[in-house]
Amino acid sequence: MSKLKPTGVRIEFEPFNATITELKKNASQKHFIITDEIIMEKIKISKIDLIRYYETDRAPDNVFNELRTHFGDYLKVKIIRIITTSIDENPESDLD
C-alpha cells in the first residue's frame, strides 16, 4: 500500500451554506424563522448574489461580518472548512 503525504496545499474558508444552515437552525430553535429574504434585506445583498454564494459556497468576508452583526445571537461559532490535498508517493505500486 502506498503512503499519502500532504502536498502543502491547504485551503481554509468560511462556507456560506453551512453558515446559513447554522443561522437558520439556531434561530428556529428560539422560535424565530429567518428566511433568505430576511437575510438579503438585513445584509443588503441581491437575490443574484445570494444564489451565487449558495452555488459557490463562498462569500466575501464582509457578508459574514454583516451576518454576525445582524444575526449574532444565532451565530455563536465560526465554521471553517479546511481542504488539504495529498499525493501518492508511489502511485505505480497500486497498479501491480
Buried (B, 14 or more C-beta within 10 A) or exposed (E): EEEEEEEEEEEEBBBBBEBBEBBBEBBEEEEEEBEBEBBBEBBEBEEEBBEBBBEEBBBEEEBBEBBBEBBEEBBEEEBEEEEEEEEEEEEEEEEE
